[in-house]
């Protein structure tokens, strides 16, 4: 296998997996919204708050770990 064929296989497989995951996520979102829009929005709000908290925590901890080896 040449390098070009290997890259084409990796990108092709990765692209197929990405599109499959994206379509699955959209389908799951539609089903969740049909079951209960309020519950879906509450779950997304919780995820956003959690993501914001993790972002703040890593922005505080990252400089400490970068300075540690010095």
MDTraj code that builds the backbone (N, CA, C; nanometers):
import mdtraj as md
import numpy as np

residues = "UNK UNK UNK UNK UNK UNK UNK UNK UNK UNK UNK UNK UNK UNK UNK UNK UNK UNK UNK UNK UNK UNK UNK UNK UNK UNK UNK UNK UNK UNK UNK UNK UNK UNK UNK UNK UNK UNK UNK UNK UNK UNK UNK UNK UNK UNK UNK UNK UNK UNK UNK UNK UNK UNK UNK UNK UNK UNK UNK UNK UNK UNK UNK UNK UNK UNK UNK UNK UNK UNK".split()
xyz = np.array([
    [0.0853, -0.1182, 0.0000],
    [0.0000, 0.0000, 0.0000],
    [0.0898, 0.1245, 0.0000],
    [0.0607, 0.2169, -0.0847],
    [0.1389, 0.3401, -0.0895],
    [0.0852, 0.4391, 0.0128],
    [0.1599, 0.5454, 0.0339],
    [0.1186, 0.6457, 0.1329],
    [-0.0136, 0.7123, 0.0953],
    [-0.0303, 0.7401, -0.0322],
    [-0.1522, 0.8070, -0.0770],
    [-0.2738, 0.7188, -0.0518],
    [-0.2612, 0.5911, -0.0795],
    [-0.3737, 0.4999, -0.0561],
    [-0.4038, 0.4880, 0.0934],
    [-0.2998, 0.4844, 0.1758],
    [-0.3205, 0.4778, 0.3205],
    [-0.3929, 0.5995, 0.3733],
    [-0.3539, 0.7174, 0.3267],
    [-0.4207, 0.8409, 0.3701],
    [-0.5653, 0.8416, 0.3222],
    [-0.5875, 0.7988, 0.1994],
    [-0.7242, 0.7943, 0.1466],
    [-0.8101, 0.6988, 0.2288],
    [-0.7551, 0.5838, 0.2676],
    [-0.8307, 0.4881, 0.3497],
    [-0.8620, 0.5473, 0.4866],
    [-0.7634, 0.6141, 0.5489],
    [-0.7865, 0.6728, 0.6809],
    [-0.8900, 0.7833, 0.6767],
    [-0.8768, 0.8724, 0.5797],
    [-0.9712, 0.9846, 0.5685],
    [-1.1094, 0.9335, 0.5317],
    [-1.1164, 0.8387, 0.4409],
    [-1.2453, 0.7837, 0.4005],
    [-1.3167, 0.7174, 0.5168],
    [-1.2444, 0.6353, 0.5920],
    [-1.3040, 0.5682, 0.7069],
    [-1.3441, 0.6681, 0.8136],
    [-1.2562, 0.7629, 0.8423],
    [-1.2859, 0.8652, 0.9427],
    [-1.4060, 0.9495, 0.9039],
    [-1.4149, 0.9836, 0.7766],
    [-1.5266, 1.0648, 0.7292],
    [-1.6581, 0.9881, 0.7395],
    [-1.6562, 0.8608, 0.7044],
    [-1.7774, 0.7781, 0.7144],
    [-1.8203, 0.7666, 0.8604],
    [-1.7241, 0.7432, 0.9506],
    [-1.7579, 0.7323, 1.0925],
    [-1.8108, 0.8651, 1.1470],
    [-1.7500, 0.9757, 1.1046],
    [-1.7968, 1.1069, 1.1492],
    [-1.9389, 1.1333, 1.1028],
    [-1.9662, 1.1085, 0.9775],
    [-2.1016, 1.1318, 0.9248],
    [-2.2036, 1.0388, 0.9907],
    [-2.1644, 0.9141, 1.0154],
    [-2.2548, 0.8211, 1.0831],
    [-2.2854, 0.8672, 1.2247],
    [-2.1840, 0.9118, 1.2974],
    [-2.2047, 0.9626, 1.4325],
    [-2.2888, 1.0889, 1.4335],
    [-2.2660, 1.1762, 1.3363],
    [-2.3421, 1.3008, 1.3256],
    [-2.4892, 1.2714, 1.2982],
    [-2.5154, 1.1808, 1.2065],
    [-2.6544, 1.1465, 1.1750],
    [-2.7225, 1.0797, 1.2942],
    [-2.6490, 0.9968, 1.3669],
    [-2.7047, 0.9326, 1.4862],
    [-2.7391, 1.0368, 1.5918],
    [-2.6506, 1.1345, 1.6108],
    [-2.6750, 1.2397, 1.7094],
    [-2.7978, 1.3231, 1.6718],
    [-2.8122, 1.3565, 1.5453],
    [-2.9285, 1.4338, 1.5008],
    [-3.0572, 1.3531, 1.5207],
    [-3.0544, 1.2247, 1.4862],
    [-3.1719, 1.1391, 1.5049],
    [-3.2080, 1.1289, 1.6529],
    [-3.1076, 1.1113, 1.7380],
    [-3.1331, 1.1021, 1.8823],
    [-3.1913, 1.2334, 1.9344],
    [-3.1418, 1.3467, 1.8859],
    [-3.1939, 1.4767, 1.9278],
    [-3.3405, 1.4919, 1.8884],
    [-3.3733, 1.4521, 1.7685],
    [-3.5127, 1.4620, 1.7219],
    [-3.6031, 1.3737, 1.8085],
    [-3.5581, 1.2523, 1.8375],
    [-3.6391, 1.1619, 1.9199],
    [-3.6558, 1.2195, 2.0605],
    [-3.5466, 1.2705, 2.1183],
    [-3.5553, 1.3298, 2.2519],
    [-3.6494, 1.4499, 2.2539],
    [-3.6443, 1.5321, 2.1515],
    [-3.7332, 1.6481, 2.1458],
    [-3.8797, 1.6057, 2.1317],
    [-3.9045, 1.4969, 2.0570],
    [-4.0423, 1.4483, 2.0436],
    [-4.0929, 1.3898, 2.1742],
    [-4.0055, 1.3215, 2.2490],
    [-4.0480, 1.2621, 2.3757],
    [-4.0796, 1.3716, 2.4768],
    [-3.9818, 1.4624, 2.4969],
    [-4.0026, 1.5705, 2.5931],
    [-3.9028, 1.6826, 2.5650],
    [-3.9536, 1.7918, 2.5103],
    [-3.8671, 1.9045, 2.4772],
    [-3.8111, 1.9694, 2.6036],
    [-3.8926, 1.9775, 2.7073],
    [-3.8477, 2.0412, 2.8315],
    [-3.7331, 1.9612, 2.8940],
    [-3.7497, 1.8311, 2.9013],
    [-3.6473, 1.7456, 2.9605],
    [-3.5178, 1.7517, 2.8783],
    [-3.5297, 1.7560, 2.7470],
    [-3.4121, 1.7664, 2.6607],
    [-3.3392, 1.8973, 2.6851],
    [-3.4135, 2.0065, 2.6948],
    [-3.3500, 2.1370, 2.7198],
    [-3.2857, 2.1425, 2.8576],
    [-3.3477, 2.0795, 2.9571],
    [-3.2883, 2.0733, 3.0911],
    [-3.1567, 1.9955, 3.0866],
    [-3.1552, 1.8838, 3.0139],
    [-3.0327, 1.8036, 3.0029],
    [-2.9228, 1.8833, 2.9334],
    [-2.9559, 1.9569, 2.8272],
    [-2.8559, 2.0384, 2.7584],
    [-2.8063, 2.1518, 2.8474],
    [-2.8939, 2.2090, 2.9270],
    [-2.8520, 2.3151, 3.0193],
    [-2.7536, 2.2606, 3.1226],
    [-2.7815, 2.1419, 3.1737],
    [-2.6897, 2.0802, 3.2700],
    [-2.5548, 2.0526, 3.2044],
    [-2.5558, 2.0027, 3.0817],
    [-2.4307, 1.9776, 3.0106],
    [-2.3528, 2.1058, 2.9864],
    [-2.4215, 2.2136, 2.9529],
    [-2.3534, 2.3416, 2.9311],
    [-2.2903, 2.3943, 3.0595],
    [-2.3616, 2.3839, 3.1710],
    [-2.3069, 2.4284, 3.2994],
    [-2.1852, 2.3437, 3.3363],
    [-2.1952, 2.2133, 3.3179],
    [-2.0832, 2.1242, 3.3469],
    [-1.9636, 2.1577, 3.2577],
    [-1.9868, 2.1782, 3.1295],
    [-1.8786, 2.2136, 3.0367],
    [-1.8130, 2.3451, 3.0731],
    [-1.8930, 2.4431, 3.1130],
    [-1.8375, 2.5722, 3.1545],
    [-1.7520, 2.5554, 3.2796],
    [-1.7992, 2.4754, 3.3748],
    [-1.7231, 2.4514, 3.4972],
    [-1.5913, 2.3812, 3.4697],
    [-1.5932, 2.2812, 3.3828],
    [-1.4699, 2.2103, 3.3466],
    [-1.3733, 2.3045, 3.2755],
    [-1.4255, 2.3888, 3.1892],
    [-1.3405, 2.4857, 3.1185],
    [-1.2715, 2.5796, 3.2163],
    [-1.3465, 2.6304, 3.3135],
    [-1.2870, 2.7199, 3.4141],
    [-1.1828, 2.6456, 3.4976],
    [-1.2119, 2.5209, 3.5346],
    [-1.1184, 2.4427, 3.6157],
    [-0.9884, 2.4186, 3.5393],
    [-0.9976, 2.3813, 3.4117],
    [-0.8762, 2.3570, 3.3349],
    [-0.7984, 2.4851, 3.3087],
    [-0.8674, 2.5978, 3.2929],
    [-0.7947, 2.7229, 3.2725],
    [-0.7197, 2.7634, 3.3984],
    [-0.7643, 2.7170, 3.5146],
    [-0.6936, 2.7452, 3.6399],
    [-0.5798, 2.6451, 3.6620],
    [-0.6045, 2.5182, 3.6318],
    [-0.5071, 2.4132, 3.6607],
    [-0.3957, 2.4060, 3.5560],
    [-0.4249, 2.4355, 3.4306],
    [-0.3265, 2.4213, 3.3229],
    [-0.1984, 2.4995, 3.3490],
    [-0.2029, 2.6279, 3.3901],
    [-0.0770, 2.6984, 3.4163],
    [0.0046, 2.6358, 3.5299],
    [-0.0635, 2.5764, 3.6266],
    [0.0071, 2.5117, 3.7376],
    [0.0857, 2.3921, 3.6862],
    [0.0246, 2.3106, 3.6002],
    [0.0944, 2.1944, 3.5472],
    [0.2040, 2.2328, 3.4491],
    [0.1892, 2.3432, 3.3772],
    [0.2967, 2.3880, 3.2878],
    [0.4167, 2.4383, 3.3664],
    [0.3927, 2.5023, 3.4796],
    [0.5018, 2.5559, 3.5604],
    [0.5673, 2.4485, 3.6465],
    [0.5037, 2.3371, 3.6663],
    [0.5539, 2.2328, 3.7553],
    [0.6900, 2.1772, 3.7161],
    [0.7157, 2.1425, 3.5859],
    [0.8479, 2.0869, 3.5534],
    [0.9630, 2.1883, 3.5630],
    [0.9305, 2.3154, 3.5621],
    [1.0361, 2.4171, 3.5620],
    [1.1017, 2.4327, 3.6922],
])
top = md.Topology()
chain = top.add_chain()
for i, resn in enumerate(residues, 1):
    res = top.add_residue(resn, chain, resSeq=i)
    for name in ("N", "CA", "C"):
        top.add_atom(name, md.element.get_by_symbol(name[0]), res)
traj = md.Trajectory(xyz[None], top)
